[in-house]
Amino acid sequence: VQLQASGGGLVQAGGSLRLSCAASGRTFSTNTMGWFRQAPGKERRLVAAIRWTGGSIYYADSVKGRFTISRDNAKNTVYLQMNSLKPEDTAVYYCAAGSDGGFNHWGQGTQVTVSS
């Protein structure tokens, strides 16, 4: 499975960005897509996750009500709409694909910088 993330950038606090992650290859071997982020000096953490089928969605408490994860199965693409961005959202964002055993396919990461 290959993952291509895009959509990062520099935005002022309170602004919005939309990340995209296009999956290709053996996507049928996965059932879940996720967005992780890693700030300098911190661990990589799961931000949001969505199943390819069904309505199961997860959000970290820090982004609930501000971020929305969605998918387009026809395009094998997952999106992360980020609104009301805060400086603490600054990180490299990674998309990942996996199954019930965990995430084992990773995209290249895209930088999100939120200025105050």
Phi and psi restraints in degrees (range 20) as a CNS / XPLOR table:
assign (resid 1 and name C) (resid 2 and name N)
       (resid 2 and name CA) (resid 2 and name C) 1.0 -111.4 20.0 2
assign (resid 2 and name N) (resid 2 and name CA)
       (resid 2 and name C) (resid 3 and name N) 1.0 138.5 20.0 2
assign (resid 2 and name C) (resid 3 and name N)
       (resid 3 and name CA) (resid 3 and name C) 1.0 -124.9 20.0 2
assign (resid 3 and name N) (resid 3 and name CA)
       (resid 3 and name C) (resid 4 and name N) 1.0 130.1 20.0 2
assign (resid 3 and name C) (resid 4 and name N)
       (resid 4 and name CA) (resid 4 and name C) 1.0 -121.5 20.0 2
assign (resid 4 and name N) (resid 4 and name CA)
       (resid 4 and name C) (resid 5 and name N) 1.0 110.1 20.0 2
assign (resid 4 and name C) (resid 5 and name N)
       (resid 5 and name CA) (resid 5 and name C) 1.0 -96.2 20.0 2
assign (resid 5 and name N) (resid 5 and name CA)
       (resid 5 and name C) (resid 6 and name N) 1.0 148.0 20.0 2
assign (resid 5 and name C) (resid 6 and name N)
       (resid 6 and name CA) (resid 6 and name C) 1.0 -155.2 20.0 2
assign (resid 6 and name N) (resid 6 and name CA)
       (resid 6 and name C) (resid 7 and name N) 1.0 167.2 20.0 2
assign (resid 6 and name C) (resid 7 and name N)
       (resid 7 and name CA) (resid 7 and name C) 1.0 109.3 20.0 2
assign (resid 7 and name N) (resid 7 and name CA)
       (resid 7 and name C) (resid 8 and name N) 1.0 -2.8 20.0 2
assign (resid 7 and name C) (resid 8 and name N)
       (resid 8 and name CA) (resid 8 and name C) 1.0 -71.0 20.0 2
assign (resid 8 and name N) (resid 8 and name CA)
       (resid 8 and name C) (resid 9 and name N) 1.0 175.1 20.0 2
assign (resid 8 and name C) (resid 9 and name N)
       (resid 9 and name CA) (resid 9 and name C) 1.0 164.5 20.0 2
assign (resid 9 and name N) (resid 9 and name CA)
       (resid 9 and name C) (resid 10 and name N) 1.0 -166.7 20.0 2
assign (resid 9 and name C) (resid 10 and name N)
       (resid 10 and name CA) (resid 10 and name C) 1.0 -107.0 20.0 2
assign (resid 10 and name N) (resid 10 and name CA)
       (resid 10 and name C) (resid 11 and name N) 1.0 129.9 20.0 2
assign (resid 10 and name C) (resid 11 and name N)
       (resid 11 and name CA) (resid 11 and name C) 1.0 -143.5 20.0 2
assign (resid 11 and name N) (resid 11 and name CA)
       (resid 11 and name C) (resid 12 and name N) 1.0 151.9 20.0 2
assign (resid 11 and name C) (resid 12 and name N)
       (resid 12 and name CA) (resid 12 and name C) 1.0 -78.5 20.0 2
assign (resid 12 and name N) (resid 12 and name CA)
       (resid 12 and name C) (resid 13 and name N) 1.0 155.6 20.0 2
assign (resid 12 and name C) (resid 13 and name N)
       (resid 13 and name CA) (resid 13 and name C) 1.0 -54.8 20.0 2
assign (resid 13 and name N) (resid 13 and name CA)
       (resid 13 and name C) (resid 14 and name N) 1.0 136.9 20.0 2
assign (resid 13 and name C) (resid 14 and name N)
       (resid 14 and name CA) (resid 14 and name C) 1.0 92.3 20.0 2
assign (resid 14 and name N) (resid 14 and name CA)
       (resid 14 and name C) (resid 15 and name N) 1.0 -10.7 20.0 2
assign (resid 14 and name C) (resid 15 and name N)
       (resid 15 and name CA) (resid 15 and name C) 1.0 -83.2 20.0 2
assign (resid 15 and name N) (resid 15 and name CA)
       (resid 15 and name C) (resid 16 and name N) 1.0 -174.3 20.0 2
assign (resid 15 and name C) (resid 16 and name N)
       (resid 16 and name CA) (resid 16 and name C) 1.0 -132.8 20.0 2
assign (resid 16 and name N) (resid 16 and name CA)
       (resid 16 and name C) (resid 17 and name N) 1.0 151.6 20.0 2
assign (resid 16 and name C) (resid 17 and name N)
       (resid 17 and name CA) (resid 17 and name C) 1.0 -142.8 20.0 2
assign (resid 17 and name N) (resid 17 and name CA)
       (resid 17 and name C) (resid 18 and name N) 1.0 154.4 20.0 2
assign (resid 17 and name C) (resid 18 and name N)
       (resid 18 and name CA) (resid 18 and name C) 1.0 -125.7 20.0 2
assign (resid 18 and name N) (resid 18 and name CA)
       (resid 18 and name C) (resid 19 and name N) 1.0 119.1 20.0 2
assign (resid 18 and name C) (resid 19 and name N)
       (resid 19 and name CA) (resid 19 and name C) 1.0 -94.4 20.0 2
assign (resid 19 and name N) (resid 19 and name CA)
       (resid 19 and name C) (resid 20 and name N) 1.0 146.0 20.0 2
assign (resid 19 and name C) (resid 20 and name N)
       (resid 20 and name CA) (resid 20 and name C) 1.0 -125.4 20.0 2
assign (resid 20 and name N) (resid 20 and name CA)
       (resid 20 and name C) (resid 21 and name N) 1.0 147.6 20.0 2
assign (resid 20 and name C) (resid 21 and name N)
       (resid 21 and name CA) (resid 21 and name C) 1.0 -137.9 20.0 2
assign (resid 21 and name N) (resid 21 and name CA)
       (resid 21 and name C) (resid 22 and name N) 1.0 111.4 20.0 2
assign (resid 21 and name C) (resid 22 and name N)
       (resid 22 and name CA) (resid 22 and name C) 1.0 -96.4 20.0 2
assign (resid 22 and name N) (resid 22 and name CA)
       (resid 22 and name C) (resid 23 and name N) 1.0 126.7 20.0 2
assign (resid 22 and name C) (resid 23 and name N)
       (resid 23 and name CA) (resid 23 and name C) 1.0 -104.9 20.0 2
assign (resid 23 and name N) (resid 23 and name CA)
       (resid 23 and name C) (resid 24 and name N) 1.0 143.4 20.0 2
assign (resid 23 and name C) (resid 24 and name N)
       (resid 24 and name CA) (resid 24 and name C) 1.0 -143.9 20.0 2
assign (resid 24 and name N) (resid 24 and name CA)
       (resid 24 and name C) (resid 25 and name N) 1.0 169.1 20.0 2
assign (resid 24 and name C) (resid 25 and name N)
       (resid 25 and name CA) (resid 25 and name C) 1.0 90.3 20.0 2
assign (resid 25 and name N) (resid 25 and name CA)
       (resid 25 and name C) (resid 26 and name N) 1.0 -142.3 20.0 2
assign (resid 25 and name C) (resid 26 and name N)
       (resid 26 and name CA) (resid 26 and name C) 1.0 -82.2 20.0 2
assign (resid 26 and name N) (resid 26 and name CA)
       (resid 26 and name C) (resid 27 and name N) 1.0 58.9 20.0 2
assign (resid 26 and name C) (resid 27 and name N)
       (resid 27 and name CA) (resid 27 and name C) 1.0 -65.3 20.0 2
assign (resid 27 and name N) (resid 27 and name CA)
       (resid 27 and name C) (resid 28 and name N) 1.0 -21.3 20.0 2
assign (resid 27 and name C) (resid 28 and name N)
       (resid 28 and name CA) (resid 28 and name C) 1.0 -66.5 20.0 2
assign (resid 28 and name N) (resid 28 and name CA)
       (resid 28 and name C) (resid 29 and name N) 1.0 -15.4 20.0 2
assign (resid 28 and name C) (resid 29 and name N)
       (resid 29 and name CA) (resid 29 and name C) 1.0 -81.9 20.0 2
assign (resid 29 and name N) (resid 29 and name CA)
       (resid 29 and name C) (resid 30 and name N) 1.0 -3.0 20.0 2
assign (resid 29 and name C) (resid 30 and name N)
       (resid 30 and name CA) (resid 30 and name C) 1.0 -118.2 20.0 2
assign (resid 30 and name N) (resid 30 and name CA)
       (resid 30 and name C) (resid 31 and name N) 1.0 156.2 20.0 2
assign (resid 30 and name C) (resid 31 and name N)
       (resid 31 and name CA) (resid 31 and name C) 1.0 -130.4 20.0 2
assign (resid 31 and name N) (resid 31 and name CA)
       (resid 31 and name C) (resid 32 and name N) 1.0 -1.8 20.0 2
assign (resid 31 and name C) (resid 32 and name N)
       (resid 32 and name CA) (resid 32 and name C) 1.0 -140.1 20.0 2
assign (resid 32 and name N) (resid 32 and name CA)
       (resid 32 and name C) (resid 33 and name N) 1.0 139.9 20.0 2
assign (resid 32 and name C) (resid 33 and name N)
       (resid 33 and name CA) (resid 33 and name C) 1.0 -118.6 20.0 2
assign (resid 33 and name N) (resid 33 and name CA)
       (resid 33 and name C) (resid 34 and name N) 1.0 145.1 20.0 2
assign (resid 33 and name C) (resid 34 and name N)
       (resid 34 and name CA) (resid 34 and name C) 1.0 -141.9 20.0 2
assign (resid 34 and name N) (resid 34 and name CA)
       (resid 34 and name C) (resid 35 and name N) 1.0 158.9 20.0 2
assign (resid 34 and name C) (resid 35 and name N)
       (resid 35 and name CA) (resid 35 and name C) 1.0 -115.7 20.0 2
assign (resid 35 and name N) (resid 35 and name CA)
       (resid 35 and name C) (resid 36 and name N) 1.0 127.0 20.0 2
assign (resid 35 and name C) (resid 36 and name N)
       (resid 36 and name CA) (resid 36 and name C) 1.0 -114.1 20.0 2
assign (resid 36 and name N) (resid 36 and name CA)
       (resid 36 and name C) (resid 37 and name N) 1.0 162.9 20.0 2
assign (resid 36 and name C) (resid 37 and name N)
       (resid 37 and name CA) (resid 37 and name C) 1.0 -142.2 20.0 2
assign (resid 37 and name N) (resid 37 and name CA)
       (resid 37 and name C) (resid 38 and name N) 1.0 151.5 20.0 2
assign (resid 37 and name C) (resid 38 and name N)
       (resid 38 and name CA) (resid 38 and name C) 1.0 -137.9 20.0 2
assign (resid 38 and name N) (resid 38 and name CA)
       (resid 38 and name C) (resid 39 and name N) 1.0 115.8 20.0 2
assign (resid 38 and name C) (resid 39 and name N)
       (resid 39 and name CA) (resid 39 and name C) 1.0 -89.4 20.0 2
assign (resid 39 and name N) (resid 39 and name CA)
       (resid 39 and name C) (resid 40 and name N) 1.0 157.7 20.0 2
assign (resid 39 and name C) (resid 40 and name N)
       (resid 40 and name CA) (resid 40 and name C) 1.0 -54.9 20.0 2
assign (resid 40 and name N) (resid 40 and name CA)
       (resid 40 and name C) (resid 41 and name N) 1.0 128.8 20.0 2
assign (resid 40 and name C) (resid 41 and name N)
       (resid 41 and name CA) (resid 41 and name C) 1.0 77.3 20.0 2
assign (resid 41 and name N) (resid 41 and name CA)
       (resid 41 and name C) (resid 42 and name N) 1.0 6.3 20.0 2
assign (resid 41 and name C) (resid 42 and name N)
       (resid 42 and name CA) (resid 42 and name C) 1.0 -122.2 20.0 2
assign (resid 42 and name N) (resid 42 and name CA)
       (resid 42 and name C) (resid 43 and name N) 1.0 163.7 20.0 2
assign (resid 42 and name C) (resid 43 and name N)
       (resid 43 and name CA) (resid 43 and name C) 1.0 -75.1 20.0 2
assign (resid 43 and name N) (resid 43 and name CA)
       (resid 43 and name C) (resid 44 and name N) 1.0 154.8 20.0 2
assign (resid 43 and name C) (resid 44 and name N)
       (resid 44 and name CA) (resid 44 and name C) 1.0 -73.3 20.0 2
assign (resid 44 and name N) (resid 44 and name CA)
       (resid 44 and name C) (resid 45 and name N) 1.0 130.3 20.0 2
assign (resid 44 and name C) (resid 45 and name N)
       (resid 45 and name CA) (resid 45 and name C) 1.0 -127.8 20.0 2
assign (resid 45 and name N) (resid 45 and name CA)
       (resid 45 and name C) (resid 46 and name N) 1.0 146.4 20.0 2
assign (resid 45 and name C) (resid 46 and name N)
       (resid 46 and name CA) (resid 46 and name C) 1.0 -72.6 20.0 2
assign (resid 46 and name N) (resid 46 and name CA)
       (resid 46 and name C) (resid 47 and name N) 1.0 129.4 20.0 2
assign (resid 46 and name C) (resid 47 and name N)
       (resid 47 and name CA) (resid 47 and name C) 1.0 -100.1 20.0 2
assign (resid 47 and name N) (resid 47 and name CA)
       (resid 47 and name C) (resid 48 and name N) 1.0 -47.2 20.0 2
assign (resid 47 and name C) (resid 48 and name N)
       (resid 48 and name CA) (resid 48 and name C) 1.0 -156.8 20.0 2
assign (resid 48 and name N) (resid 48 and name CA)
       (resid 48 and name C) (resid 49 and name N) 1.0 153.1 20.0 2
assign (resid 48 and name C) (resid 49 and name N)
       (resid 49 and name CA) (resid 49 and name C) 1.0 -147.3 20.0 2
assign (resid 49 and name N) (resid 49 and name CA)
       (resid 49 and name C) (resid 50 and name N) 1.0 152.5 20.0 2
assign (resid 49 and name C) (resid 50 and name N)
       (resid 50 and name CA) (resid 50 and name C) 1.0 -147.8 20.0 2
assign (resid 50 and name N) (resid 50 and name CA)
       (resid 50 and name C) (resid 51 and name N) 1.0 143.1 20.0 2
assign (resid 50 and name C) (resid 51 and name N)
       (resid 51 and name CA) (resid 51 and name C) 1.0 -80.8 20.0 2
assign (resid 51 and name N) (resid 51 and name CA)
       (resid 51 and name C) (resid 52 and name N) 1.0 149.6 20.0 2
assign (resid 51 and name C) (resid 52 and name N)
       (resid 52 and name CA) (resid 52 and name C) 1.0 -65.3 20.0 2
assign (resid 52 and name N) (resid 52 and name CA)
       (resid 52 and name C) (resid 53 and name N) 1.0 -32.0 20.0 2
assign (resid 52 and name C) (resid 53 and name N)
       (resid 53 and name CA) (resid 53 and name C) 1.0 -128.4 20.0 2
assign (resid 53 and name N) (resid 53 and name CA)
       (resid 53 and name C) (resid 54 and name N) 1.0 154.3 20.0 2
assign (resid 53 and name C) (resid 54 and name N)
       (resid 54 and name CA) (resid 54 and name C) 1.0 84.5 20.0 2
assign (resid 54 and name N) (resid 54 and name CA)
       (resid 54 and name C) (resid 55 and name N) 1.0 -178.7 20.0 2
assign (resid 54 and name C) (resid 55 and name N)
       (resid 55 and name CA) (resid 55 and name C) 1.0 -108.5 20.0 2
assign (resid 55 and name N) (resid 55 and name CA)
       (resid 55 and name C) (resid 56 and name N) 1.0 16.7 20.0 2
assign (resid 55 and name C) (resid 56 and name N)
       (resid 56 and name CA) (resid 56 and name C) 1.0 -75.9 20.0 2
assign (resid 56 and name N) (resid 56 and name CA)
       (resid 56 and name C) (resid 57 and name N) 1.0 121.9 20.0 2
assign (resid 56 and name C) (resid 57 and name N)
       (resid 57 and name CA) (resid 57 and name C) 1.0 -135.9 20.0 2
assign (resid 57 and name N) (resid 57 and name CA)
       (resid 57 and name C) (resid 58 and name N) 1.0 143.9 20.0 2
assign (resid 57 and name C) (resid 58 and name N)
       (resid 58 and name CA) (resid 58 and name C) 1.0 -126.5 20.0 2
assign (resid 58 and name N) (resid 58 and name CA)
       (resid 58 and name C) (resid 59 and name N) 1.0 140.7 20.0 2
assign (resid 58 and name C) (resid 59 and name N)
       (resid 59 and name CA) (resid 59 and name C) 1.0 -131.2 20.0 2
assign (resid 59 and name N) (resid 59 and name CA)
       (resid 59 and name C) (resid 60 and name N) 1.0 139.7 20.0 2
assign (resid 59 and name C) (resid 60 and name N)
       (resid 60 and name CA) (resid 60 and name C) 1.0 -68.5 20.0 2
assign (resid 60 and name N) (resid 60 and name CA)
       (resid 60 and name C) (resid 61 and name N) 1.0 149.2 20.0 2
assign (resid 60 and name C) (resid 61 and name N)
       (resid 61 and name CA) (resid 61 and name C) 1.0 -57.3 20.0 2
assign (resid 61 and name N) (resid 61 and name CA)
       (resid 61 and name C) (resid 62 and name N) 1.0 -32.6 20.0 2
assign (resid 61 and name C) (resid 62 and name N)
       (resid 62 and name CA) (resid 62 and name C) 1.0 -68.5 20.0 2
assign (resid 62 and name N) (resid 62 and name CA)
       (resid 62 and name C) (resid 63 and name N) 1.0 -16.0 20.0 2
assign (resid 62 and name C) (resid 63 and name N)
       (resid 63 and name CA) (resid 63 and name C) 1.0 -120.0 20.0 2
assign (resid 63 and name N) (resid 63 and name CA)
       (resid 63 and name C) (resid 64 and name N) 1.0 -2.3 20.0 2
assign (resid 63 and name C) (resid 64 and name N)
       (resid 64 and name CA) (resid 64 and name C) 1.0 -59.0 20.0 2
assign (resid 64 and name N) (resid 64 and name CA)
       (resid 64 and name C) (resid 65 and name N) 1.0 134.8 20.0 2
assign (resid 64 and name C) (resid 65 and name N)
       (resid 65 and name CA) (resid 65 and name C) 1.0 85.5 20.0 2
assign (resid 65 and name N) (resid 65 and name CA)
       (resid 65 and name C) (resid 66 and name N) 1.0 -11.3 20.0 2
assign (resid 65 and name C) (resid 66 and name N)
       (resid 66 and name CA) (resid 66 and name C) 1.0 -116.4 20.0 2
assign (resid 66 and name N) (resid 66 and name CA)
       (resid 66 and name C) (resid 67 and name N) 1.0 -35.6 20.0 2
assign (resid 66 and name C) (resid 67 and name N)
       (resid 67 and name CA) (resid 67 and name C) 1.0 -106.8 20.0 2
assign (resid 67 and name N) (resid 67 and name CA)
       (resid 67 and name C) (resid 68 and name N) 1.0 146.9 20.0 2
assign (resid 67 and name C) (resid 68 and name N)
       (resid 68 and name CA) (resid 68 and name C) 1.0 -133.1 20.0 2
assign (resid 68 and name N) (resid 68 and name CA)
       (resid 68 and name C) (resid 69 and name N) 1.0 124.3 20.0 2
assign (resid 68 and name C) (resid 69 and name N)
       (resid 69 and name CA) (resid 69 and name C) 1.0 -99.0 20.0 2
assign (resid 69 and name N) (resid 69 and name CA)
       (resid 69 and name C) (resid 70 and name N) 1.0 140.1 20.0 2
assign (resid 69 and name C) (resid 70 and name N)
       (resid 70 and name CA) (resid 70 and name C) 1.0 -147.9 20.0 2
assign (resid 70 and name N) (resid 70 and name CA)
       (resid 70 and name C) (resid 71 and name N) 1.0 170.2 20.0 2
assign (resid 70 and name C) (resid 71 and name N)
       (resid 71 and name CA) (resid 71 and name C) 1.0 -140.4 20.0 2
assign (resid 71 and name N) (resid 71 and name CA)
       (resid 71 and name C) (resid 72 and name N) 1.0 155.7 20.0 2
assign (resid 71 and name C) (resid 72 and name N)
       (resid 72 and name CA) (resid 72 and name C) 1.0 -127.9 20.0 2
assign (resid 72 and name N) (resid 72 and name CA)
       (resid 72 and name C) (resid 73 and name N) 1.0 97.1 20.0 2
assign (resid 72 and name C) (resid 73 and name N)
       (resid 73 and name CA) (resid 73 and name C) 1.0 -62.3 20.0 2
assign (resid 73 and name N) (resid 73 and name CA)
       (resid 73 and name C) (resid 74 and name N) 1.0 -33.0 20.0 2
assign (resid 73 and name C) (resid 74 and name N)
       (resid 74 and name CA) (resid 74 and name C) 1.0 -63.7 20.0 2
assign (resid 74 and name N) (resid 74 and name CA)
       (resid 74 and name C) (resid 75 and name N) 1.0 -30.8 20.0 2
assign (resid 74 and name C) (resid 75 and name N)
       (resid 75 and name CA) (resid 75 and name C) 1.0 -101.6 20.0 2
assign (resid 75 and name N) (resid 75 and name CA)
       (resid 75 and name C) (resid 76 and name N) 1.0 1.0 20.0 2
assign (resid 75 and name C) (resid 76 and name N)
       (resid 76 and name CA) (resid 76 and name C) 1.0 49.8 20.0 2
assign (resid 76 and name N) (resid 76 and name CA)
       (resid 76 and name C) (resid 77 and name N) 1.0 45.1 20.0 2
assign (resid 76 and name C) (resid 77 and name N)
       (resid 77 and name CA) (resid 77 and name C) 1.0 -128.7 20.0 2
assign (resid 77 and name N) (resid 77 and name CA)
       (resid 77 and name C) (resid 78 and name N) 1.0 138.9 20.0 2
assign (resid 77 and name C) (resid 78 and name N)
       (resid 78 and name CA) (resid 78 and name C) 1.0 -118.4 20.0 2
assign (resid 78 and name N) (resid 78 and name CA)
       (resid 78 and name C) (resid 79 and name N) 1.0 142.9 20.0 2
assign (resid 78 and name C) (resid 79 and name N)
       (resid 79 and name CA) (resid 79 and name C) 1.0 -120.7 20.0 2
assign (resid 79 and name N) (resid 79 and name CA)
       (resid 79 and name C) (resid 80 and name N) 1.0 153.5 20.0 2
assign (resid 79 and name C) (resid 80 and name N)
       (resid 80 and name CA) (resid 80 and name C) 1.0 -131.1 20.0 2
assign (resid 80 and name N) (resid 80 and name CA)
       (resid 80 and name C) (resid 81 and name N) 1.0 105.0 20.0 2
assign (resid 80 and name C) (resid 81 and name N)
       (resid 81 and name CA) (resid 81 and name C) 1.0 -86.4 20.0 2
assign (resid 81 and name N) (resid 81 and name CA)
       (resid 81 and name C) (resid 82 and name N) 1.0 121.1 20.0 2
assign (resid 81 and name C) (resid 82 and name N)
       (resid 82 and name CA) (resid 82 and name C) 1.0 -116.0 20.0 2
assign (resid 82 and name N) (resid 82 and name CA)
       (resid 82 and name C) (resid 83 and name N) 1.0 115.0 20.0 2
assign (resid 82 and name C) (resid 83 and name N)
       (resid 83 and name CA) (resid 83 and name C) 1.0 -115.1 20.0 2
assign (resid 83 and name N) (resid 83 and name CA)
       (resid 83 and name C) (resid 84 and name N) 1.0 164.6 20.0 2
assign (resid 83 and name C) (resid 84 and name N)
       (resid 84 and name CA) (resid 84 and name C) 1.0 48.8 20.0 2
assign (resid 84 and name N) (resid 84 and name CA)
       (resid 84 and name C) (resid 85 and name N) 1.0 48.5 20.0 2
assign (resid 84 and name C) (resid 85 and name N)
       (resid 85 and name CA) (resid 85 and name C) 1.0 -65.4 20.0 2
assign (resid 85 and name N) (resid 85 and name CA)
       (resid 85 and name C) (resid 86 and name N) 1.0 145.5 20.0 2
assign (resid 85 and name C) (resid 86 and name N)
       (resid 86 and name CA) (resid 86 and name C) 1.0 -120.1 20.0 2
assign (resid 86 and name N) (resid 86 and name CA)
       (resid 86 and name C) (resid 87 and name N) 1.0 156.7 20.0 2
assign (resid 86 and name C) (resid 87 and name N)
       (resid 87 and name CA) (resid 87 and name C) 1.0 -55.2 20.0 2
assign (resid 87 and name N) (resid 87 and name CA)
       (resid 87 and name C) (resid 88 and name N) 1.0 -32.7 20.0 2
assign (resid 87 and name C) (resid 88 and name N)
       (resid 88 and name CA) (resid 88 and name C) 1.0 -71.9 20.0 2
assign (resid 88 and name N) (resid 88 and name CA)
       (resid 88 and name C) (resid 89 and name N) 1.0 -6.4 20.0 2
assign (resid 88 and name C) (resid 89 and name N)
       (resid 89 and name CA) (resid 89 and name C) 1.0 -82.1 20.0 2
assign (resid 89 and name N) (resid 89 and name CA)
       (resid 89 and name C) (resid 90 and name N) 1.0 -7.2 20.0 2
assign (resid 89 and name C) (resid 90 and name N)
       (resid 90 and name CA) (resid 90 and name C) 1.0 -61.2 20.0 2
assign (resid 90 and name N) (resid 90 and name CA)
       (resid 90 and name C) (resid 91 and name N) 1.0 124.8 20.0 2
assign (resid 90 and name C) (resid 91 and name N)
       (resid 91 and name CA) (resid 91 and name C) 1.0 -177.1 20.0 2
assign (resid 91 and name N) (resid 91 and name CA)
       (resid 91 and name C) (resid 92 and name N) 1.0 171.0 20.0 2
assign (resid 91 and name C) (resid 92 and name N)
       (resid 92 and name CA) (resid 92 and name C) 1.0 -88.3 20.0 2
assign (resid 92 and name N) (resid 92 and name CA)
       (resid 92 and name C) (resid 93 and name N) 1.0 127.2 20.0 2
assign (resid 92 and name C) (resid 93 and name N)
       (resid 93 and name CA) (resid 93 and name C) 1.0 -102.9 20.0 2
assign (resid 93 and name N) (resid 93 and name CA)
       (resid 93 and name C) (resid 94 and name N) 1.0 132.1 20.0 2
assign (resid 93 and name C) (resid 94 and name N)
       (resid 94 and name CA) (resid 94 and name C) 1.0 -119.6 20.0 2
assign (resid 94 and name N) (resid 94 and name CA)
       (resid 94 and name C) (resid 95 and name N) 1.0 137.2 20.0 2
assign (resid 94 and name C) (resid 95 and name N)
       (resid 95 and name CA) (resid 95 and name C) 1.0 -95.6 20.0 2
assign (resid 95 and name N) (resid 95 and name CA)
       (resid 95 and name C) (resid 96 and name N) 1.0 152.1 20.0 2
assign (resid 95 and name C) (resid 96 and name N)
       (resid 96 and name CA) (resid 96 and name C) 1.0 -145.3 20.0 2
assign (resid 96 and name N) (resid 96 and name CA)
       (resid 96 and name C) (resid 97 and name N) 1.0 153.4 20.0 2
assign (resid 96 and name C) (resid 97 and name N)
       (resid 97 and name CA) (resid 97 and name C) 1.0 -128.9 20.0 2
assign (resid 97 and name N) (resid 97 and name CA)
       (resid 97 and name C) (resid 98 and name N) 1.0 146.7 20.0 2
assign (resid 97 and name C) (resid 98 and name N)
       (resid 98 and name CA) (resid 98 and name C) 1.0 -168.5 20.0 2
assign (resid 98 and name N) (resid 98 and name CA)
       (resid 98 and name C) (resid 99 and name N) 1.0 -166.4 20.0 2
assign (resid 98 and name C) (resid 99 and name N)
       (resid 99 and name CA) (resid 99 and name C) 1.0 -132.5 20.0 2
assign (resid 99 and name N) (resid 99 and name CA)
       (resid 99 and name C) (resid 100 and name N) 1.0 -162.0 20.0 2
assign (resid 99 and name C) (resid 100 and name N)
       (resid 100 and name CA) (resid 100 and name C) 1.0 -64.2 20.0 2
assign (resid 100 and name N) (resid 100 and name CA)
       (resid 100 and name C) (resid 101 and name N) 1.0 -18.3 20.0 2
assign (resid 100 and name C) (resid 101 and name N)
       (resid 101 and name CA) (resid 101 and name C) 1.0 -83.4 20.0 2
assign (resid 101 and name N) (resid 101 and name CA)
       (resid 101 and name C) (resid 102 and name N) 1.0 -5.1 20.0 2
assign (resid 101 and name C) (resid 102 and name N)
       (resid 102 and name CA) (resid 102 and name C) 1.0 125.5 20.0 2
assign (resid 102 and name N) (resid 102 and name CA)
       (resid 102 and name C) (resid 103 and name N) 1.0 177.0 20.0 2
assign (resid 102 and name C) (resid 103 and name N)
       (resid 103 and name CA) (resid 103 and name C) 1.0 -89.4 20.0 2
assign (resid 103 and name N) (resid 103 and name CA)
       (resid 103 and name C) (resid 104 and name N) 1.0 125.2 20.0 2
assign (resid 103 and name C) (resid 104 and name N)
       (resid 104 and name CA) (resid 104 and name C) 1.0 -131.7 20.0 2
assign (resid 104 and name N) (resid 104 and name CA)
       (resid 104 and name C) (resid 105 and name N) 1.0 8.7 20.0 2
assign (resid 104 and name C) (resid 105 and name N)
       (resid 105 and name CA) (resid 105 and name C) 1.0 -129.1 20.0 2
assign (resid 105 and name N) (resid 105 and name CA)
       (resid 105 and name C) (resid 106 and name N) 1.0 134.0 20.0 2
assign (resid 105 and name C) (resid 106 and name N)
       (resid 106 and name CA) (resid 106 and name C) 1.0 -130.6 20.0 2
assign (resid 106 and name N) (resid 106 and name CA)
       (resid 106 and name C) (resid 107 and name N) 1.0 142.9 20.0 2
assign (resid 106 and name C) (resid 107 and name N)
       (resid 107 and name CA) (resid 107 and name C) 1.0 -84.0 20.0 2
assign (resid 107 and name N) (resid 107 and name CA)
       (resid 107 and name C) (resid 108 and name N) 1.0 -178.4 20.0 2
assign (resid 107 and name C) (resid 108 and name N)
       (resid 108 and name CA) (resid 108 and name C) 1.0 -84.5 20.0 2
assign (resid 108 and name N) (resid 108 and name CA)
       (resid 108 and name C) (resid 109 and name N) 1.0 -11.0 20.0 2
assign (resid 108 and name C) (resid 109 and name N)
       (resid 109 and name CA) (resid 109 and name C) 1.0 90.3 20.0 2
assign (resid 109 and name N) (resid 109 and name CA)
       (resid 109 and name C) (resid 110 and name N) 1.0 143.7 20.0 2
assign (resid 109 and name C) (resid 110 and name N)
       (resid 110 and name CA) (resid 110 and name C) 1.0 -137.7 20.0 2
assign (resid 110 and name N) (resid 110 and name CA)
       (resid 110 and name C) (resid 111 and name N) 1.0 134.0 20.0 2
assign (resid 110 and name C) (resid 111 and name N)
       (resid 111 and name CA) (resid 111 and name C) 1.0 -80.0 20.0 2
assign (resid 111 and name N) (resid 111 and name CA)
       (resid 111 and name C) (resid 112 and name N) 1.0 131.1 20.0 2
assign (resid 111 and name C) (resid 112 and name N)
       (resid 112 and name CA) (resid 112 and name C) 1.0 -119.0 20.0 2
assign (resid 112 and name N) (resid 112 and name CA)
       (resid 112 and name C) (resid 113 and name N) 1.0 122.6 20.0 2
assign (resid 112 and name C) (resid 113 and name N)
       (resid 113 and name CA) (resid 113 and name C) 1.0 -123.9 20.0 2
assign (resid 113 and name N) (resid 113 and name CA)
       (resid 113 and name C) (resid 114 and name N) 1.0 124.6 20.0 2
assign (resid 113 and name C) (resid 114 and name N)
       (resid 114 and name CA) (resid 114 and name C) 1.0 -114.1 20.0 2
assign (resid 114 and name N) (resid 114 and name CA)
       (resid 114 and name C) (resid 115 and name N) 1.0 117.5 20.0 2
assign (resid 114 and name C) (resid 115 and name N)
       (resid 115 and name CA) (resid 115 and name C) 1.0 -91.9 20.0 2
assign (resid 115 and name N) (resid 115 and name CA)
       (resid 115 and name C) (resid 116 and name N) 1.0 148.6 20.0 2
